[in-house]
Structures are given as structure tokens and as C-alpha cells.
Amino acid sequence: MKYFFKLLLPQRLGLPGLLVLCSSVLMAQDDRQLTRSGNKDFNKEKYAEAEVSYRKALEKKNNMPEATFNLGDALLKQQRYEEAAKQFQLSAQTNPDKNIKAKAYHNLGNTYLEQKKYEEAVNAYKSALKQNPKDADTKYNLAYANEMLRQKNQNQDKNQDKKDDKKEDKKEDKKDDKKQDNKDQKDDKGDKDKDQNADNKNGDKDGDKKPQPQQSKLTKQEAERLLQALQNEEQKANQKMQKANAKPIDVKIEKDW
């Protein structure tokens, strides 16, 4: 059995339909014009004015790709990082273009980097590289974020070790104090017994006794702790000198639409 298809000729629009079509074209031009106006303000570093234009464009056309992305850039320039992050997330989720997704994730990583959220920044840069594996700027920023995350974790470990050391020192001090108290009590008791025995004897030989040197109250543990503290201070001084001589690393800030 053969199937026959009837060719339908395009229908002509009457006046109401034509007016609707013209209206939609004008609205489309409006959101584009607003976006272009925002871009001009952005290039003049008038970021607040650019933000207003992009938001008006989005009111005309929700989730307009260019305005959504560029609004994130304008907010990033105004250091409103959390708001900018939301725009870049929205851009990455709604735009099918891999190149734009990569740029959105890259800029999302930058907002996290500015907030010192290094783990989130690393994940954002990795997402960008999945969309565009050859992007050199993203690779650089990923390496920088990884290094900052490593230093942050290292400092946290050091702080935790210091807290643990302080706890151990307190425990050792309590033990040493208790031992010293017990020793002092025994010595006092022994001295009293000696004095009593000496008084009971007829022959008093106190004049023949020589004064005995007193033992140092600094224990072996205390001496080791003192030595360790001096070494720590020297290490801190060396680290400060190294930081003073270190050169700052420049980071690429944002990618344009």
C-alpha cells in the first residue's frame, strides 16, 4: 500500500497575527539592545550600570544566555561573589554550548577562589576542563587552587598538632607536679624524722654538718620542652623570612562571554 502525502502551502498571516509577530520581534530586539548596552557599560568599567541593563534584559527574556553570563561578570567585578557564583552556575546549567559552559565554570571557580573556598574552586575548574580540556588559563588556576588547598590543609594539621601537644603538655605537667608534691612530702617527712632523732641524741653534731647542694627542680621533660620551644621559634623566624622573599602569583580573574 502506498502512502500519499499532501503538500500544505504556508498560510498567510492576517493583521492580528502580523501584529503579534512584530511585537515579539521588538521584544527580542529590546533584550539584545539591553545586553549590548550592558556590555558597553561593562567595557567602560561601569559595572553597576551594566548590572542594571543585564537584569532588564533578563526581565524581557528569562535565562537569556548572554545576559545571564555577563551579569555574573558584572557582579564578580563588584566583588559580590556569592551572587556572581549563582549566575555562573545558572549559565553552566542552562547553556548547551560547551565553550560557554567551560567559561562559566572557570569564572565560578574564580568566585570561590576569591572567597578562599579552595576545594570548591578546584571542583569548578575541573568541571571547566571537562568541557574544554585544552584551556591553559583554567589549568593554571586549577594548579594554583590545588596549591592553596594543600597549604590550607597543612596549616590546619599544624594547628591540630599544636592543640594536641598542649593537651599532652598539660597532662605531663600535672603528672610532674603530682610527683614533685609526693617527693616534697617524703622529703619533709624525712627531714622531720632526722631532726627528731638528732634532738634525742646527747651529742649534737650539727656544727660539723656541711650544707648540701639543692637539686634543680627542672625535670628532664621540662628541659626537653624548653629546647623544643626554642627550635619552634627559630623555625617560625625562618618561615617568615621565606615568606618575605616569596614572589606573589598572578591569577587570571575572569573569562568574557
C-alpha positions as CSV (number, residue, x, y, z in Angstrom):
1,M,0.0,0.0,0.0
2,K,1.4,3.4,-0.9
3,Y,1.1,6.4,1.3
4,F,0.4,9.8,-0.3
5,F,1.4,13.0,1.5
6,K,-0.5,16.2,0.8
7,L,1.8,19.2,0.4
8,L,0.5,22.1,2.5
9,L,1.2,25.6,1.3
10,P,2.2,28.2,4.0
11,Q,-0.7,30.2,5.3
12,R,-0.7,33.9,5.2
13,L,-0.9,35.8,8.4
14,G,-3.8,38.2,8.9
15,L,-3.4,41.5,10.6
16,P,-3.7,40.3,14.2
17,G,-1.0,37.6,13.6
18,L,1.2,40.1,11.9
19,L,1.0,42.4,14.9
20,V,1.9,39.6,17.3
21,L,4.9,38.7,15.2
22,C,6.1,42.4,15.1
23,S,5.6,42.7,18.8
24,S,7.7,39.6,19.5
25,V,10.5,40.9,17.2
26,L,10.5,44.2,19.0
27,M,10.8,42.4,22.4
28,A,13.7,40.3,21.1
29,Q,15.4,43.4,19.9
30,D,14.9,45.1,23.3
31,D,16.7,42.3,25.3
32,R,19.5,42.3,22.8
33,Q,19.8,46.0,22.9
34,L,19.8,46.0,26.7
35,T,22.5,43.4,26.7
36,R,24.6,45.4,24.2
37,S,24.1,48.5,26.4
38,G,25.3,46.5,29.4
39,N,28.4,45.3,27.5
40,K,29.2,49.0,26.7
41,D,29.0,50.0,30.3
42,F,31.0,46.9,31.3
43,N,33.8,47.8,28.9
44,K,33.8,51.3,30.5
45,E,34.1,49.7,33.9
46,K,30.7,50.9,34.9
47,Y,29.8,47.6,36.4
48,A,26.7,48.7,38.4
49,E,25.1,50.3,35.3
50,A,26.0,47.1,33.3
51,E,24.3,45.0,36.0
52,V,21.1,47.1,35.7
53,S,21.0,46.6,31.9
54,Y,21.6,42.8,32.1
55,R,18.8,42.4,34.7
56,K,16.4,44.4,32.5
57,A,17.3,42.1,29.6
58,L,16.6,39.0,31.7
59,E,13.2,40.5,32.7
60,K,12.5,40.6,28.9
61,K,13.8,37.1,28.3
62,N,14.3,34.8,31.2
63,N,17.6,32.9,31.3
64,M,18.9,34.8,28.2
65,P,22.3,33.2,27.7
66,E,24.4,36.3,27.1
67,A,22.8,38.4,29.9
68,T,22.9,35.5,32.4
69,F,26.6,35.0,31.9
70,N,27.5,38.7,31.7
71,L,25.5,39.6,34.8
72,G,27.8,37.1,36.6
73,D,30.8,39.0,35.3
74,A,29.4,42.4,36.4
75,L,28.7,41.0,39.9
76,L,32.2,39.5,40.1
77,K,33.8,42.8,39.3
78,Q,31.7,44.4,42.1
79,Q,33.1,41.7,44.5
80,R,29.7,40.2,45.1
81,Y,31.0,36.7,44.9
82,E,28.1,34.7,46.1
83,E,25.6,36.4,43.7
84,A,28.1,36.0,40.9
85,A,28.5,32.3,41.7
86,K,24.7,31.8,41.3
87,Q,24.8,33.4,37.9
88,F,27.7,31.3,36.6
89,Q,26.1,28.1,38.0
90,L,22.9,29.0,36.1
91,S,24.8,29.8,33.0
92,A,26.6,26.4,33.1
93,Q,23.4,24.5,33.7
94,T,21.2,26.2,31.1
95,N,23.7,26.8,28.2
96,P,24.2,23.8,25.9
97,D,27.3,25.3,24.3
98,K,30.4,23.5,25.8
99,N,32.6,26.5,25.3
100,I,30.3,28.8,27.3
101,K,29.9,26.1,29.9
102,A,33.6,25.9,30.3
103,K,33.9,29.7,30.7
104,A,31.0,29.7,33.2
105,Y,32.7,27.0,35.3
106,H,36.0,28.8,35.1
107,N,34.5,32.1,36.4
108,L,32.6,30.1,39.1
109,G,36.0,28.8,40.2
110,N,37.3,32.3,40.4
111,T,34.4,33.4,42.7
112,Y,35.3,30.5,45.1
113,L,38.9,31.4,44.9
114,E,38.2,35.0,46.0
115,Q,36.3,33.6,48.9
116,K,39.1,31.2,49.8
117,K,36.8,28.2,49.2
118,Y,39.7,26.3,47.6
119,E,38.1,22.9,47.5
120,E,35.0,24.3,45.7
121,A,37.3,26.2,43.3
122,V,39.2,23.0,42.4
123,N,36.0,21.2,41.6
124,A,34.7,24.1,39.4
125,Y,38.0,24.3,37.4
126,K,37.8,20.5,36.9
127,S,34.3,20.9,35.6
128,A,35.5,23.6,33.2
129,L,38.3,21.3,31.9
130,K,35.8,18.6,31.2
131,Q,34.1,20.9,28.8
132,N,37.4,22.4,27.4
133,P,40.4,20.2,28.3
134,K,42.9,22.5,26.4
135,D,42.2,25.7,28.3
136,A,45.5,26.9,29.6
137,D,44.1,29.6,31.9
138,T,41.9,27.0,33.7
139,K,44.8,24.6,34.0
140,Y,46.9,27.4,35.6
141,N,44.1,28.4,38.0
142,L,43.5,24.7,38.9
143,A,47.1,24.3,39.8
144,Y,47.0,27.5,41.9
145,A,43.8,26.4,43.7
146,N,45.3,23.0,44.5
147,E,48.4,24.6,46.0
148,M,46.3,26.9,48.2
149,L,44.2,24.0,49.3
150,R,47.3,22.0,50.2
151,Q,48.7,24.9,52.3
152,K,45.3,25.3,54.0
153,N,45.1,21.7,54.9
154,Q,48.8,21.7,56.1
155,N,48.1,24.7,58.4
156,Q,45.0,23.0,59.8
157,D,47.1,19.9,60.6
158,K,49.7,22.0,62.3
159,N,47.1,23.8,64.4
160,Q,45.6,20.5,65.4
161,D,49.1,19.1,66.3
162,K,49.7,22.2,68.5
163,K,46.4,21.7,70.3
164,D,47.3,18.0,70.8
165,D,50.7,19.0,72.1
166,K,49.2,21.5,74.5
167,K,46.9,18.8,75.9
168,E,49.8,16.4,76.3
169,D,51.9,19.1,78.0
170,K,49.1,19.8,80.4
171,K,48.9,16.1,81.2
172,E,52.6,15.9,81.7
173,D,52.7,19.0,83.8
174,K,50.0,17.6,86.1
175,K,52.0,14.3,86.4
176,D,55.2,16.1,87.2
177,D,53.5,18.4,89.7
178,K,52.0,15.4,91.4
179,K,55.3,13.6,91.5
180,Q,57.0,16.7,92.9
181,D,54.4,17.1,95.6
182,N,54.8,13.5,96.6
183,K,58.6,13.9,96.7
184,D,58.4,17.1,98.7
185,Q,56.1,15.4,101.2
186,K,58.5,12.5,101.6
187,D,61.5,14.9,101.9
188,D,59.6,16.9,104.6
189,K,58.8,13.8,106.5
190,G,62.3,12.5,106.3
191,D,63.7,15.9,107.5
192,K,61.4,15.9,110.4
193,D,62.4,12.3,111.4
194,K,66.1,13.3,111.1
195,D,65.6,16.4,113.2
196,Q,63.7,14.4,115.9
197,N,66.5,11.8,116.0
198,A,69.1,14.5,116.2
199,D,67.4,16.2,119.1
200,N,67.2,12.9,121.0
201,K,70.9,12.4,120.8
202,N,73.1,13.8,123.5
203,G,75.9,14.6,121.2
204,D,74.8,17.4,118.9
205,K,76.9,17.3,115.7
206,D,75.0,20.0,113.7
207,G,78.1,22.2,113.8
208,D,80.0,19.5,111.9
209,K,77.5,19.1,109.1
210,K,78.2,20.8,105.7
211,P,75.4,22.4,103.7
212,Q,74.2,20.1,100.9
213,P,73.7,21.5,97.4
214,Q,70.0,21.6,96.4
215,Q,68.9,19.6,93.4
216,S,67.5,21.5,90.4
217,K,63.7,21.4,90.1
218,L,63.9,21.4,86.3
219,T,62.9,17.9,85.2
220,K,64.1,16.1,82.0
221,Q,60.7,16.5,80.4
222,E,60.7,20.3,81.1
223,A,64.2,20.7,79.7
224,E,63.1,18.9,76.5
225,R,60.1,21.1,76.2
226,L,62.1,24.2,76.6
227,L,64.5,23.1,73.9
228,Q,61.6,22.2,71.6
229,A,60.1,25.7,72.1
230,L,63.3,27.4,71.2
231,Q,63.6,25.3,68.0
232,N,59.9,26.1,67.1
233,E,60.6,29.8,67.5
234,E,63.7,29.5,65.2
235,Q,61.6,27.6,62.6
236,K,58.9,30.3,62.7
237,A,61.5,33.0,62.1
238,N,62.9,31.1,59.1
239,Q,59.4,30.7,57.7
240,K,58.7,34.5,58.0
241,M,62.0,35.2,56.1
242,Q,61.0,32.8,53.4
243,K,57.5,34.3,53.0
244,A,59.1,37.8,52.8
245,N,61.3,36.7,49.9
246,A,58.5,34.8,48.1
247,K,57.0,36.3,44.9
248,P,53.2,36.7,44.6
249,I,51.5,34.5,41.9
250,D,49.2,36.3,39.4
251,V,45.8,34.6,38.7
252,K,43.6,35.0,35.7
253,I,40.4,36.6,37.0
254,E,37.5,36.2,34.6
255,K,36.6,35.0,31.1
256,D,34.4,37.1,28.9
257,W,31.3,36.0,27.0
